[in-house]
Amino acid sequence: MSLARHFDVDLIIYLLVSSYLSASKLFVFIPMGDIFISSLPIILSAIGLGLLYYFISNEKVSFKNAIKSGFIAVFLLEILKSILLIYINYFPFYELIYSALFMLLLFMLWVYFFLVVVLFGTSSSFCLCQAEDQ
């Protein structure tokens, strides 16, 4: 089984588990369980990105720095998601001009900025390791 195929299976399992846990009522009886449920997708995304940064990089990256970079990237992705939501809500005049192509344009912008943030997390992982070595 190739490495890329292994990550595809892990990604599917991650999506299934995080969706099930965030939709289920397993943590209702735990004190502050709703806070745990609301932060679970962020934590799982940070761990997933951290594992991606740890296993995919060409240079040796410590697991601690990979997880730190995962949390940095997730924080930036949440900011990006909020900015995109504000843009959709308060600037609807592009939808009048471009109609259905507006959603395609927004999707392409989202994918571009998402990949920029993921690559920024990769470079921050490497920079954290280089700073730790010096």
Phi and psi in degrees as a GROMACS rama.xvg file:
@    title "Ramachandran Plot"
@    xaxis  label "Phi"
@    yaxis  label "Psi"
@TYPE xy
-72.7723  165.206  SER-2
-66.522  -39.5112  LEU-3
-65.0676  -39.891  ALA-4
-65.171  -37.2081  ARG-5
-62.6828  -41.884  HIS-6
-70.9586  -30.1027  PHE-7
-63.0848  -43.7337  ASP-8
-66.4312  -41.3992  VAL-9
-63.4624  -38.9931  ASP-10
-65.0983  -41.21  LEU-11
-64.4633  -43.9753  ILE-12
-63.2061  -42.4325  ILE-13
-60.168  -46.2072  TYR-14
-64.2938  -40.6102  LEU-15
-65.5239  -45.234  LEU-16
-67.5414  -44.4022  VAL-17
-67.5922  -37.0189  SER-18
-66.6958  -42.0704  SER-19
-64.9098  -45.2314  TYR-20
-68.3286  -36.1694  LEU-21
-76.2183  -23.3971  SER-22
-91.8277  -18.8761  ALA-23
-84.892  167.881  SER-24
-105.636  33.5574  LYS-25
-67.9196  -31.9358  LEU-26
-105.404  22.595  PHE-27
-70.1228  -37.0506  VAL-28
-86.1107  -7.3812  PHE-29
-82.4142  134.94  ILE-30
-59.3998  134.597  PRO-31
61.5622  28.9504  MET-32
-67.1068  -32.9949  GLY-33
-69.9246  -30.4048  ASP-34
-68.6496  -39.3285  ILE-35
-63.016  -43.4092  PHE-36
-64.7482  -40.5489  ILE-37
-70.7995  -27.4943  SER-38
-93.6861  -6.48875  SER-39
-61.4765  -44.5935  LEU-40
-62.2242  -35.0741  PRO-41
-67.6291  -44.7219  ILE-42
-64.7436  -44.5761  ILE-43
-66.817  -35.9249  LEU-44
-66.4559  -40.2295  SER-45
-65.1248  -41.148  ALA-46
-66.1206  -41.4735  ILE-47
-62.5801  -44.9426  GLY-48
-67.2337  -36.9492  LEU-49
-61.9611  -42.2943  GLY-50
-65.1012  -36.9475  LEU-51
-61.885  -45.8378  LEU-52
-66.5401  -31.817  TYR-53
-74.1913  -44.0715  TYR-54
-88.3477  -27.517  PHE-55
-89.6868  -24.5543  ILE-56
-65.732  149.224  SER-57
-76.8088  -32.054  ASN-58
-91.1442  158.703  GLU-59
-73.9334  120.193  LYS-60
-120.982  133.899  VAL-61
-72.501  152.034  SER-62
-64.1385  -36.6458  PHE-63
-62.429  -44.0872  LYS-64
-70.9355  -31.9376  ASN-65
-66.2372  -41.7958  ALA-66
-67.1247  -39.574  ILE-67
-59.1306  -44.2581  LYS-68
-66.5386  -33.7892  SER-69
-62.7208  -42.2616  GLY-70
-68.441  -36.3166  PHE-71
-62.4389  -45.3716  ILE-72
-66.017  -40.1108  ALA-73
-66.39  -38.768  VAL-74
-60.6193  -45.4628  PHE-75
-66.2422  -35.8131  LEU-76
-66.8055  -36.1602  LEU-77
-66.5863  -38.6545  GLU-78
-64.5845  -42.8538  ILE-79
-62.4562  -39.7104  LEU-80
-64.3465  -40.6907  LYS-81
-65.8765  -40.5974  SER-82
-64.0738  -41.9228  ILE-83
-64.7976  -38.6829  LEU-84
-64.3562  -42.2719  LEU-85
-63.6082  -41.3317  ILE-86
-62.609  -42.6111  TYR-87
-67.0886  -39.1464  ILE-88
-75.2617  -37.7035  ASN-89
-106.099  -4.49396  TYR-90
-128.473  66.0493  PHE-91
-83.5728  -0.822939  PRO-92
-69.1933  -22.112  PHE-93
-68.2731  -29.9101  TYR-94
-67.7596  -31.8286  GLU-95
-68.4569  -35.0581  LEU-96
-79.3762  -48.7052  ILE-97
-98.2262  -10.6995  TYR-98
50.0373  -115.883  SER-99
-71.8598  -24.9248  ALA-100
-69.4988  -16.3708  LEU-101
-61.7744  -41.6691  PHE-102
-67.4979  -36.9809  MET-103
-64.9298  -41.52  LEU-104
-61.9579  -45.468  LEU-105
-64.6562  -38.4737  LEU-106
-64.1323  -43.0012  PHE-107
-65.9758  -38.5211  MET-108
-64.4819  -40.9959  LEU-109
-62.7611  -44.2318  TRP-110
-64.0768  -41.8789  VAL-111
-61.6322  -51.8348  TYR-112
-67.5068  -33.5495  PHE-113
-60.6699  -46.4195  PHE-114
-68.7624  -32.3573  LEU-115
-63.6807  -42.5978  VAL-116
-67.251  -40.153  VAL-117
-64.2012  -41.4729  VAL-118
-68.2563  -33.6862  LEU-119
-63.7536  -39.2893  PHE-120
-64.0453  -36.9931  GLY-121
-63.5086  -46.2305  THR-122
-68.9967  -33.8497  SER-123
-68.2982  -33.3855  SER-124
-62.0674  -45.2111  SER-125
-64.9932  -42.3529  PHE-126
-65.7072  -36.7869  CYS-127
-64.1641  -38.987  LEU-128
-68.6349  -38.6129  CYS-129
-67.5133  -38.3478  GLN-130
-68.4316  -32.9043  ALA-131
-70.896  -34.5385  GLU-132
-72.4213  -28.1471  ASP-133
